Amino acid sequence: MGSAIESLLSNDSLKIPKHIAIICDGNGRWAKSKGFPRSFGHKAGTKPIKDITKACSELGVKVLTLYVFSTENWNRSDKEVNFLMKLFIEFFIKLRNEAGKNIKVKHIGITDNLSSELINEIRKTEKSTENNSGMILNIALNYGSRLEIIAAAKKIIHDIDIGIFNIDKVNENLFNEYIFTSGLPDVDLIIRTSGEMRISNFLLWQSAKAELWVTNDFWPDFRYDHLKEAIKYYNKI
């Protein structure tokens, strides 16, 4: 992969997106296509994360956001959700052990309905990587963009009510301070796997000007070549 990254970076006119957001979709369908249970696909879906995170970091991406569990996903069967919650505990433990000094891990979303054990592993991972100076890796777990926007609006209304500022001060810059990605650049490129042409309630505010690139391949099959094609699309190559 190293030489492939060098090849991509050798193009001086190539713009590397500051913020790439990926909708990691199709784990269950990937497993079904191979005759396996959906849980097999979810476990396989954790495997591309290490390589894609490393590739984005080496390319100079500033922020990578991975959409791994939406607030709507609670509608799935109890068996599937319980498996995912246990898988996320293992995932965060592994993530902080492999992050090194280059990746700063942040959770975006809400902790409602998450177990205390999972919340504890999330906090440990954020704490152990908070001083890392490289790329920020956002894990969007129990995330929904409409919920995020409503929560931000409520906080702004509260701060107006207690006199921190008046309504005339409310603009895009101020609103950005109240969302989960406060202080981070807007999304430049959204990547969606599984061929679905939907945003799925993901970073709606942050993606107002983003490019959208879709592959028919499912997330467990996502590789560096997919990332390269998405970046080339972003550059209109």
LINPEMO-V93524 format. One record per residue. N is the residue number from 1. RES is the residue in three letters. SS is DSSP state (alpha for helix, beta for strand, coil for the rest). PHI is phi in degrees with one decimal (NA if undefined). PSI is psi as a letter, one per 30 degrees, with the letter a starting at -180 (NA if undefined). Layout:
n=N res=RES ss=SS phi=PHI psi=PSI
n=N res=RES ss=SS phi=PHI psi=PSI
This chain:
n=1 res=MET ss=coil phi=NA psi=f
n=2 res=GLY ss=alpha phi=-57.5 psi=e
n=3 res=SER ss=alpha phi=-65.5 psi=e
n=4 res=ALA ss=alpha phi=-67.1 psi=e
n=5 res=ILE ss=alpha phi=-66.5 psi=e
n=6 res=GLU ss=alpha phi=-60.0 psi=e
n=7 res=SER ss=alpha phi=-63.6 psi=e
n=8 res=LEU ss=alpha phi=-66.9 psi=e
n=9 res=LEU ss=alpha phi=-74.4 psi=f
n=10 res=SER ss=coil phi=-69.1 psi=f
n=11 res=ASN ss=coil phi=-82.2 psi=j
n=12 res=ASP ss=coil phi=-62.4 psi=f
n=13 res=SER ss=coil phi=-87.3 psi=f
n=14 res=LEU ss=coil phi=-75.2 psi=k
n=15 res=LYS ss=coil phi=-95.0 psi=k
n=16 res=ILE ss=coil phi=-93.4 psi=k
n=17 res=PRO ss=coil phi=-57.6 psi=k
n=18 res=LYS ss=coil phi=-70.0 psi=e
n=19 res=HIS ss=beta phi=-132.9 psi=j
n=20 res=ILE ss=beta phi=-109.1 psi=k
n=21 res=ALA ss=beta phi=-121.9 psi=k
n=22 res=ILE ss=beta phi=-120.3 psi=k
n=23 res=ILE ss=beta phi=-89.5 psi=j
n=24 res=CYS ss=coil phi=-84.3 psi=i
n=25 res=ASP ss=coil phi=-111.7 psi=l
n=26 res=GLY ss=coil phi=102.7 psi=g
n=27 res=ASN ss=alpha phi=-60.7 psi=e
n=28 res=GLY ss=alpha phi=-65.5 psi=e
n=29 res=ARG ss=alpha phi=-68.3 psi=e
n=30 res=TRP ss=alpha phi=-60.4 psi=e
n=31 res=ALA ss=alpha phi=-65.5 psi=e
n=32 res=LYS ss=alpha phi=-60.3 psi=e
n=33 res=SER ss=alpha phi=-64.9 psi=f
n=34 res=LYS ss=coil phi=-105.8 psi=g
n=35 res=GLY ss=coil phi=80.1 psi=g
n=36 res=PHE ss=coil phi=-109.9 psi=l
n=37 res=PRO ss=coil phi=-68.4 psi=l
n=38 res=ARG ss=alpha phi=-58.7 psi=e
n=39 res=SER ss=alpha phi=-59.4 psi=e
n=40 res=PHE ss=alpha phi=-61.7 psi=e
n=41 res=GLY ss=alpha phi=-68.5 psi=e
n=42 res=HIS ss=alpha phi=-64.6 psi=e
n=43 res=LYS ss=alpha phi=-66.1 psi=e
n=44 res=ALA ss=alpha phi=-65.1 psi=f
n=45 res=GLY ss=coil phi=-70.1 psi=f
n=46 res=THR ss=coil phi=-81.6 psi=f
n=47 res=LYS ss=alpha phi=-71.0 psi=e
n=48 res=PRO ss=alpha phi=-67.9 psi=f
n=49 res=ILE ss=alpha phi=-61.2 psi=e
n=50 res=LYS ss=alpha phi=-60.6 psi=e
n=51 res=ASP ss=alpha phi=-67.4 psi=e
n=52 res=ILE ss=alpha phi=-70.3 psi=e
n=53 res=THR ss=alpha phi=-62.1 psi=e
n=54 res=LYS ss=alpha phi=-62.0 psi=e
n=55 res=ALA ss=alpha phi=-63.7 psi=e
n=56 res=CYS ss=alpha phi=-63.1 psi=e
n=57 res=SER ss=alpha phi=-61.8 psi=e
n=58 res=GLU ss=alpha phi=-68.8 psi=f
n=59 res=LEU ss=alpha phi=-76.4 psi=f
n=60 res=GLY ss=coil phi=98.1 psi=g
n=61 res=VAL ss=coil phi=-63.2 psi=k
n=62 res=LYS ss=coil phi=-85.4 psi=e
n=63 res=VAL ss=beta phi=-138.2 psi=k
n=64 res=LEU ss=beta phi=-122.1 psi=k
n=65 res=THR ss=beta phi=-116.4 psi=k
n=66 res=LEU ss=beta phi=-111.5 psi=k
n=67 res=TYR ss=beta phi=-91.5 psi=j
n=68 res=VAL ss=beta phi=-111.1 psi=f
n=69 res=PHE ss=beta phi=-160.2 psi=j
n=70 res=SER ss=beta phi=-94.1 psi=l
n=71 res=THR ss=alpha phi=-64.2 psi=f
n=72 res=GLU ss=alpha phi=-76.9 psi=f
n=73 res=ASN ss=alpha phi=-69.1 psi=f
n=74 res=TRP ss=alpha phi=-65.9 psi=f
n=75 res=ASN ss=alpha phi=-75.2 psi=f
n=76 res=ARG ss=coil phi=-71.9 psi=l
n=77 res=SER ss=coil phi=-61.8 psi=l
n=78 res=ASP ss=alpha phi=-57.8 psi=e
n=79 res=LYS ss=alpha phi=-62.2 psi=e
n=80 res=GLU ss=alpha phi=-68.8 psi=e
n=81 res=VAL ss=alpha phi=-63.8 psi=e
n=82 res=ASN ss=alpha phi=-61.3 psi=e
n=83 res=PHE ss=alpha phi=-63.4 psi=e
n=84 res=LEU ss=alpha phi=-62.8 psi=e
n=85 res=MET ss=alpha phi=-63.1 psi=e
n=86 res=LYS ss=alpha phi=-68.3 psi=e
n=87 res=LEU ss=alpha phi=-64.8 psi=e
n=88 res=PHE ss=alpha phi=-66.5 psi=e
n=89 res=ILE ss=alpha phi=-61.4 psi=e
n=90 res=GLU ss=alpha phi=-61.2 psi=e
n=91 res=PHE ss=alpha phi=-62.6 psi=e
n=92 res=PHE ss=alpha phi=-69.2 psi=e
n=93 res=ILE ss=alpha phi=-62.1 psi=e
n=94 res=LYS ss=alpha phi=-65.8 psi=e
n=95 res=LEU ss=alpha phi=-62.0 psi=e
n=96 res=ARG ss=alpha phi=-71.9 psi=f
n=97 res=ASN ss=alpha phi=-75.4 psi=f
n=98 res=GLU ss=alpha phi=-105.6 psi=f
n=99 res=ALA ss=coil phi=-67.8 psi=f
n=100 res=GLY ss=coil phi=62.1 psi=b
n=101 res=LYS ss=coil phi=-104.5 psi=g
n=102 res=ASN ss=coil phi=-100.1 psi=f
n=103 res=ILE ss=coil phi=-114.0 psi=k
n=104 res=LYS ss=beta phi=-106.0 psi=j
n=105 res=VAL ss=beta phi=-94.1 psi=k
n=106 res=LYS ss=beta phi=-133.0 psi=k
n=107 res=HIS ss=beta phi=-95.4 psi=k
n=108 res=ILE ss=beta phi=-118.4 psi=k
n=109 res=GLY ss=coil phi=139.3 psi=a
n=110 res=ILE ss=coil phi=-114.9 psi=l
n=111 res=THR ss=coil phi=-97.3 psi=f
n=112 res=ASP ss=coil phi=-53.4 psi=k
n=113 res=ASN ss=coil phi=76.5 psi=f
n=114 res=LEU ss=coil phi=-79.8 psi=k
n=115 res=SER ss=coil phi=-69.6 psi=l
n=116 res=SER ss=alpha phi=-62.5 psi=e
n=117 res=GLU ss=alpha phi=-66.2 psi=e
n=118 res=LEU ss=alpha phi=-67.2 psi=e
n=119 res=ILE ss=alpha phi=-59.2 psi=e
n=120 res=ASN ss=alpha phi=-62.7 psi=e
n=121 res=GLU ss=alpha phi=-69.1 psi=e
n=122 res=ILE ss=alpha phi=-61.9 psi=e
n=123 res=ARG ss=alpha phi=-64.0 psi=e
n=124 res=LYS ss=alpha phi=-61.4 psi=e
n=125 res=THR ss=alpha phi=-67.7 psi=e
n=126 res=GLU ss=alpha phi=-62.5 psi=e
n=127 res=LYS ss=alpha phi=-65.9 psi=e
n=128 res=SER ss=alpha phi=-73.4 psi=f
n=129 res=THR ss=alpha phi=-112.9 psi=g
n=130 res=GLU ss=coil phi=-64.8 psi=f
n=131 res=ASN ss=coil phi=-95.8 psi=g
n=132 res=ASN ss=coil phi=-67.1 psi=k
n=133 res=SER ss=coil phi=-103.5 psi=g
n=134 res=GLY ss=coil phi=-94.1 psi=b
n=135 res=MET ss=coil phi=-63.7 psi=k
n=136 res=ILE ss=beta phi=-91.0 psi=k
n=137 res=LEU ss=beta phi=-109.8 psi=j
n=138 res=ASN ss=beta phi=-89.1 psi=k
n=139 res=ILE ss=beta phi=-105.0 psi=j
n=140 res=ALA ss=beta phi=-86.8 psi=j
n=141 res=LEU ss=beta phi=-122.1 psi=k
n=142 res=ASN ss=beta phi=59.1 psi=h
n=143 res=TYR ss=beta phi=-114.0 psi=k
n=144 res=GLY ss=coil phi=-148.8 psi=k
n=145 res=SER ss=alpha phi=-69.9 psi=e
n=146 res=ARG ss=alpha phi=-63.0 psi=e
n=147 res=LEU ss=alpha phi=-60.5 psi=e
n=148 res=GLU ss=alpha phi=-60.3 psi=e
n=149 res=ILE ss=alpha phi=-66.8 psi=e
n=150 res=ILE ss=alpha phi=-63.9 psi=e
n=151 res=ALA ss=alpha phi=-61.6 psi=e
n=152 res=ALA ss=alpha phi=-63.9 psi=e
n=153 res=ALA ss=alpha phi=-61.7 psi=e
n=154 res=LYS ss=alpha phi=-63.5 psi=e
n=155 res=LYS ss=alpha phi=-65.4 psi=e
n=156 res=ILE ss=alpha phi=-64.7 psi=e
n=157 res=ILE ss=alpha phi=-59.5 psi=e
n=158 res=HIS ss=alpha phi=-60.5 psi=e
n=159 res=ASP ss=alpha phi=-69.5 psi=f
n=160 res=ILE ss=alpha phi=-67.9 psi=e
n=161 res=ASP ss=alpha phi=-61.4 psi=e
n=162 res=ILE ss=coil phi=-93.9 psi=g
n=163 res=GLY ss=coil phi=85.5 psi=g
n=164 res=ILE ss=coil phi=-67.2 psi=e
n=165 res=PHE ss=coil phi=-157.0 psi=l
n=166 res=ASN ss=coil phi=-102.0 psi=l
n=167 res=ILE ss=alpha phi=-62.1 psi=f
n=168 res=ASP ss=alpha phi=-65.6 psi=f
n=169 res=LYS ss=alpha phi=-84.1 psi=f
n=170 res=VAL ss=coil phi=-76.3 psi=j
n=171 res=ASN ss=coil phi=-147.6 psi=a
n=172 res=GLU ss=alpha phi=-61.5 psi=e
n=173 res=ASN ss=alpha phi=-62.2 psi=e
n=174 res=LEU ss=alpha phi=-67.3 psi=e
n=175 res=PHE ss=alpha phi=-59.1 psi=e
n=176 res=ASN ss=alpha phi=-59.3 psi=f
n=177 res=GLU ss=coil phi=-74.2 psi=f
n=178 res=TYR ss=coil phi=-106.8 psi=f
n=179 res=ILE ss=coil phi=-94.2 psi=l
n=180 res=PHE ss=coil phi=-62.8 psi=f
n=181 res=THR ss=coil phi=-99.7 psi=g
n=182 res=SER ss=coil phi=-51.4 psi=k
n=183 res=GLY ss=coil phi=87.6 psi=f
n=184 res=LEU ss=coil phi=-104.4 psi=l
n=185 res=PRO ss=coil phi=-68.8 psi=l
n=186 res=ASP ss=coil phi=-61.1 psi=l
n=187 res=VAL ss=coil phi=-71.6 psi=k
n=188 res=ASP ss=coil phi=-94.5 psi=e
n=189 res=LEU ss=beta phi=-140.9 psi=k
n=190 res=ILE ss=beta phi=-102.9 psi=k
n=191 res=ILE ss=beta phi=-113.6 psi=k
n=192 res=ARG ss=beta phi=-125.3 psi=k
n=193 res=THR ss=coil phi=-93.9 psi=l
n=194 res=SER ss=coil phi=81.8 psi=g
n=195 res=GLY ss=coil phi=83.2 psi=f
n=196 res=GLU ss=coil phi=-74.9 psi=k
n=197 res=MET ss=coil phi=-99.0 psi=h
n=198 res=ARG ss=coil phi=-134.7 psi=l
n=199 res=ILE ss=coil phi=-87.1 psi=f
n=200 res=SER ss=coil phi=57.6 psi=h
n=201 res=ASN ss=coil phi=61.0 psi=h
n=202 res=PHE ss=coil phi=-118.5 psi=j
n=203 res=LEU ss=coil phi=48.0 psi=h
n=204 res=LEU ss=coil phi=-61.8 psi=e
n=205 res=TRP ss=coil phi=-68.9 psi=e
n=206 res=GLN ss=coil phi=-73.3 psi=f
n=207 res=SER ss=coil phi=-104.5 psi=g
n=208 res=ALA ss=coil phi=-56.6 psi=e
n=209 res=LYS ss=coil phi=-120.4 psi=g
n=210 res=ALA ss=coil phi=-78.3 psi=l
n=211 res=GLU ss=beta phi=-82.6 psi=k
n=212 res=LEU ss=beta phi=-119.4 psi=k
n=213 res=TRP ss=beta phi=-123.6 psi=k
n=214 res=VAL ss=beta phi=-122.3 psi=k
n=215 res=THR ss=coil phi=-117.4 psi=k
n=216 res=ASN ss=coil phi=-75.3 psi=f
n=217 res=ASP ss=coil phi=-70.4 psi=k
n=218 res=PHE ss=coil phi=-78.8 psi=l
n=219 res=TRP ss=alpha phi=-55.7 psi=e
n=220 res=PRO ss=alpha phi=-60.2 psi=f
n=221 res=ASP ss=alpha phi=-97.0 psi=g
n=222 res=PHE ss=coil phi=-72.5 psi=k
n=223 res=ARG ss=coil phi=-132.4 psi=l
n=224 res=TYR ss=alpha phi=-58.4 psi=e
n=225 res=ASP ss=alpha phi=-60.2 psi=e
n=226 res=HIS ss=alpha phi=-65.5 psi=e
n=227 res=LEU ss=alpha phi=-60.6 psi=e
n=228 res=LYS ss=alpha phi=-60.8 psi=e
n=229 res=GLU ss=alpha phi=-65.1 psi=e
n=230 res=ALA ss=alpha phi=-65.3 psi=e
n=231 res=ILE ss=alpha phi=-68.2 psi=e
n=232 res=LYS ss=alpha phi=-64.3 psi=e
n=233 res=TYR ss=alpha phi=-62.0 psi=e
n=234 res=TYR ss=alpha phi=-57.8 psi=e
n=235 res=ASN ss=coil phi=-88.7 psi=g
n=236 res=LYS ss=coil phi=61.3 psi=h
n=237 res=ILE ss=coil phi=-87.9 psi=NA
